[in-house]
Amino acid sequence: MNKIKSLFLGKYRFYAISTSVLVVWMFLLDTNDLSVQWRLWNELRELKAQKIYYQEQLKALEKEKKALVGHPALLEKLAREKYLMRRPKEDIYILVNKENRGIEDPQPEK
């Protein structure tokens, strides 16, 4: 405690006080203080995770696209199952479970 008093009241008090004010300003009062930096770091981490997820989805879609090119039967199957397309004068029946979701829909995560 005596060292702190001597630092602020001693020979180098100008430097100690100005450094303390600068530290308080940078860490607590500035527009880019610690709380803002923490929030931005968390947001960056979430965005990187989303980037990885969407890159994997893009790879899966590219693989699906390569499989469908030149295969009209597979293209029709995909259009009927995924996008519920139909031919003229044709009826489509969708089976749902108790939660009012399609039977082939993925189960929600818990």
CNS distance restraints for C-alpha pairs under 8 A (distance, minus, plus):
assign (resid   1 and name CA) (resid   5 and name CA) 6.36 0.50 0.50
assign (resid   2 and name CA) (resid   6 and name CA) 6.00 0.50 0.50
assign (resid   3 and name CA) (resid   7 and name CA) 5.96 0.50 0.50
assign (resid   4 and name CA) (resid   8 and name CA) 6.30 0.50 0.50
assign (resid   5 and name CA) (resid   9 and name CA) 5.79 0.50 0.50
assign (resid   5 and name CA) (resid  10 and name CA) 7.61 0.50 0.50
assign (resid   6 and name CA) (resid  10 and name CA) 4.76 0.50 0.50
assign (resid   7 and name CA) (resid  11 and name CA) 7.42 0.50 0.50
assign (resid   7 and name CA) (resid  12 and name CA) 6.40 0.50 0.50
assign (resid   7 and name CA) (resid  13 and name CA) 5.91 0.50 0.50
assign (resid   7 and name CA) (resid  16 and name CA) 6.57 0.50 0.50
assign (resid   8 and name CA) (resid  12 and name CA) 7.17 0.50 0.50
assign (resid   8 and name CA) (resid  13 and name CA) 4.51 0.50 0.50
assign (resid   8 and name CA) (resid  14 and name CA) 7.80 0.50 0.50
assign (resid   8 and name CA) (resid  16 and name CA) 5.99 0.50 0.50
assign (resid   8 and name CA) (resid  17 and name CA) 6.56 0.50 0.50
assign (resid   9 and name CA) (resid  13 and name CA) 5.53 0.50 0.50
assign (resid  12 and name CA) (resid  16 and name CA) 6.34 0.50 0.50
assign (resid  13 and name CA) (resid  17 and name CA) 5.88 0.50 0.50
assign (resid  14 and name CA) (resid  18 and name CA) 5.98 0.50 0.50
assign (resid  15 and name CA) (resid  19 and name CA) 5.90 0.50 0.50
assign (resid  16 and name CA) (resid  20 and name CA) 6.07 0.50 0.50
assign (resid  17 and name CA) (resid  21 and name CA) 6.11 0.50 0.50
assign (resid  18 and name CA) (resid  22 and name CA) 6.08 0.50 0.50
assign (resid  19 and name CA) (resid  23 and name CA) 6.13 0.50 0.50
assign (resid  20 and name CA) (resid  24 and name CA) 6.17 0.50 0.50
assign (resid  21 and name CA) (resid  25 and name CA) 5.99 0.50 0.50
assign (resid  22 and name CA) (resid  26 and name CA) 6.04 0.50 0.50
assign (resid  23 and name CA) (resid  27 and name CA) 6.01 0.50 0.50
assign (resid  24 and name CA) (resid  28 and name CA) 5.57 0.50 0.50
assign (resid  24 and name CA) (resid  29 and name CA) 6.86 0.50 0.50
assign (resid  25 and name CA) (resid  29 and name CA) 4.77 0.50 0.50
assign (resid  25 and name CA) (resid  30 and name CA) 5.78 0.50 0.50
assign (resid  26 and name CA) (resid  30 and name CA) 5.40 0.50 0.50
assign (resid  26 and name CA) (resid  32 and name CA) 7.80 0.50 0.50
assign (resid  26 and name CA) (resid  33 and name CA) 6.17 0.50 0.50
assign (resid  27 and name CA) (resid  33 and name CA) 4.94 0.50 0.50
assign (resid  27 and name CA) (resid  34 and name CA) 5.58 0.50 0.50
assign (resid  28 and name CA) (resid  33 and name CA) 5.42 0.50 0.50
assign (resid  28 and name CA) (resid  34 and name CA) 6.78 0.50 0.50
assign (resid  29 and name CA) (resid  33 and name CA) 6.46 0.50 0.50
assign (resid  31 and name CA) (resid  36 and name CA) 7.64 0.50 0.50
assign (resid  32 and name CA) (resid  36 and name CA) 5.59 0.50 0.50
assign (resid  32 and name CA) (resid  37 and name CA) 6.36 0.50 0.50
assign (resid  33 and name CA) (resid  37 and name CA) 6.29 0.50 0.50
assign (resid  34 and name CA) (resid  38 and name CA) 6.04 0.50 0.50
assign (resid  35 and name CA) (resid  39 and name CA) 6.21 0.50 0.50
assign (resid  36 and name CA) (resid  40 and name CA) 6.11 0.50 0.50
assign (resid  37 and name CA) (resid  41 and name CA) 6.05 0.50 0.50
assign (resid  38 and name CA) (resid  42 and name CA) 6.28 0.50 0.50
assign (resid  39 and name CA) (resid  43 and name CA) 6.20 0.50 0.50
assign (resid  40 and name CA) (resid  44 and name CA) 6.07 0.50 0.50
assign (resid  41 and name CA) (resid  45 and name CA) 6.24 0.50 0.50
assign (resid  42 and name CA) (resid  46 and name CA) 6.30 0.50 0.50
assign (resid  43 and name CA) (resid  47 and name CA) 6.14 0.50 0.50
assign (resid  44 and name CA) (resid  48 and name CA) 6.16 0.50 0.50
assign (resid  45 and name CA) (resid  49 and name CA) 6.40 0.50 0.50
assign (resid  46 and name CA) (resid  50 and name CA) 6.26 0.50 0.50
assign (resid  47 and name CA) (resid  51 and name CA) 6.07 0.50 0.50
assign (resid  48 and name CA) (resid  52 and name CA) 6.37 0.50 0.50
assign (resid  49 and name CA) (resid  53 and name CA) 6.33 0.50 0.50
assign (resid  50 and name CA) (resid  54 and name CA) 6.14 0.50 0.50
assign (resid  51 and name CA) (resid  55 and name CA) 6.08 0.50 0.50
assign (resid  52 and name CA) (resid  56 and name CA) 6.31 0.50 0.50
assign (resid  53 and name CA) (resid  57 and name CA) 6.32 0.50 0.50
assign (resid  54 and name CA) (resid  58 and name CA) 6.03 0.50 0.50
assign (resid  55 and name CA) (resid  59 and name CA) 6.27 0.50 0.50
assign (resid  56 and name CA) (resid  60 and name CA) 6.31 0.50 0.50
assign (resid  57 and name CA) (resid  61 and name CA) 6.20 0.50 0.50
assign (resid  58 and name CA) (resid  62 and name CA) 6.12 0.50 0.50
assign (resid  59 and name CA) (resid  63 and name CA) 6.20 0.50 0.50
assign (resid  60 and name CA) (resid  64 and name CA) 6.19 0.50 0.50
assign (resid  61 and name CA) (resid  65 and name CA) 5.99 0.50 0.50
assign (resid  62 and name CA) (resid  66 and name CA) 6.19 0.50 0.50
assign (resid  63 and name CA) (resid  67 and name CA) 6.35 0.50 0.50
assign (resid  64 and name CA) (resid  68 and name CA) 6.29 0.50 0.50
assign (resid  65 and name CA) (resid  69 and name CA) 6.25 0.50 0.50
assign (resid  67 and name CA) (resid  71 and name CA) 7.53 0.50 0.50
assign (resid  68 and name CA) (resid  72 and name CA) 7.35 0.50 0.50
assign (resid  68 and name CA) (resid  74 and name CA) 6.02 0.50 0.50
assign (resid  68 and name CA) (resid  75 and name CA) 5.66 0.50 0.50
assign (resid  71 and name CA) (resid  75 and name CA) 6.28 0.50 0.50
assign (resid  72 and name CA) (resid  76 and name CA) 6.09 0.50 0.50
assign (resid  73 and name CA) (resid  77 and name CA) 6.21 0.50 0.50
assign (resid  74 and name CA) (resid  78 and name CA) 6.16 0.50 0.50
assign (resid  75 and name CA) (resid  79 and name CA) 6.18 0.50 0.50
assign (resid  76 and name CA) (resid  80 and name CA) 6.11 0.50 0.50
assign (resid  77 and name CA) (resid  81 and name CA) 6.09 0.50 0.50
assign (resid  78 and name CA) (resid  82 and name CA) 5.57 0.50 0.50
assign (resid  78 and name CA) (resid  83 and name CA) 7.33 0.50 0.50
assign (resid  79 and name CA) (resid  83 and name CA) 5.11 0.50 0.50
assign (resid  79 and name CA) (resid  84 and name CA) 6.39 0.50 0.50
assign (resid  79 and name CA) (resid  85 and name CA) 5.66 0.50 0.50
assign (resid  80 and name CA) (resid  84 and name CA) 4.69 0.50 0.50
assign (resid  80 and name CA) (resid  85 and name CA) 4.76 0.50 0.50
assign (resid  80 and name CA) (resid  86 and name CA) 6.31 0.50 0.50
assign (resid  81 and name CA) (resid  85 and name CA) 7.71 0.50 0.50
assign (resid  84 and name CA) (resid  92 and name CA) 7.73 0.50 0.50
assign (resid  86 and name CA) (resid  90 and name CA) 6.32 0.50 0.50
assign (resid  86 and name CA) (resid  91 and name CA) 7.50 0.50 0.50
assign (resid  86 and name CA) (resid  92 and name CA) 7.28 0.50 0.50
assign (resid  94 and name CA) (resid 102 and name CA) 6.90 0.50 0.50
assign (resid  95 and name CA) (resid 102 and name CA) 5.94 0.50 0.50
assign (resid  95 and name CA) (resid 103 and name CA) 6.15 0.50 0.50
assign (resid  96 and name CA) (resid 100 and name CA) 5.31 0.50 0.50
assign (resid  96 and name CA) (resid 101 and name CA) 5.09 0.50 0.50
assign (resid  96 and name CA) (resid 102 and name CA) 4.42 0.50 0.50
assign (resid  96 and name CA) (resid 103 and name CA) 5.38 0.50 0.50
assign (resid  97 and name CA) (resid 101 and name CA) 5.68 0.50 0.50
assign (resid  97 and name CA) (resid 102 and name CA) 6.46 0.50 0.50
assign (resid  97 and name CA) (resid 103 and name CA) 5.99 0.50 0.50
assign (resid 101 and name CA) (resid 105 and name CA) 6.62 0.50 0.50
